[in-house]
Amino acid sequence: LNNLAIQLGLAPGTPGVLDVRLKSDVNENVESLLSEVKQLTITPYLEFVAYPSLYVPGSYQGWAPDQAKTVVSVNDDNSYEGFIFFGDPDVEFKFTDAPNWDNGIYGDESGGSTGNLATPGDNIKIAEPGYYRMRANLNDLTWTADKTSWGLIGSATPDEWNSDQDMDYNAETETWSITIDLIVGEIKFRANDDWGINFGDNDTDLSLEYDGANIPVAEDGNYTISLNISVGGNYTYSVRKN
């Protein structure tokens, strides 16, 4: 019920109303029976896992570790990842292992763009604004920043598996979305019109995995599809028929 409510467009953490009714079938020779429509007030939830984190304070948010975005270590192995939007050019930042500047500070080894970490190091520099997949590895002391834009692809889309349908980013909601006509088939999310970074859903639970299974579309229609990968390690999506 929770997954269905999210798929129908109800926002997690906010009460919403769904119209529901029961349908009863005996066999193909007997007409279906439908109950009266009833309203249910439902508050959906997202299953959130709090993974070990590094904080990413920087010029994009006032150099405040306690208010900074984070990258997380899903396997608790000192390898961290997260997606962060930088709205301005020439952003600078560092990683901290706590929401303060007390210790555990990591910057670039020299000059801001070597890809190697040092303690405390120089400010890490990102020249172009955009939506980045940030990675920091404290085992080999490296960092990477991959700029991404996201699209929808699959047999259910107008160009099937040949090309992406571009999604739009909303900085306020920190989500990517698209409203599109789909047919019965399958879809996936991928970055930069390439299969190097892509998400699917292995368990049809609205939680995404890298290189995961194709997501089924059961009916033809117009859909609004949202992608939320702003919370490290908790990558989710919704598919709502309009």
Secondary structure, DSSP 4 states (H G I P E B T S, - for coil): -HHHHHHTTPPTTS-EEEEE--EE---TTS--EEPPPEEEEE----------EEEE-BTTTTS-GGG-EEEE-TTSSSEEEEEEEE-SSSEEE-EESSSSSSS-EEEESSTT-SSBEESS-BPEEE-S-EEEEEEEETTTTEEEEEEE-EEEESTTSTTTTSS-EE-EEETTTTEEEEEEEE-SEEEEEEETTSTTSEEE-SSSSSB-EET-PPEEE-S-EEEEEEEE--STT--EEEEEE-
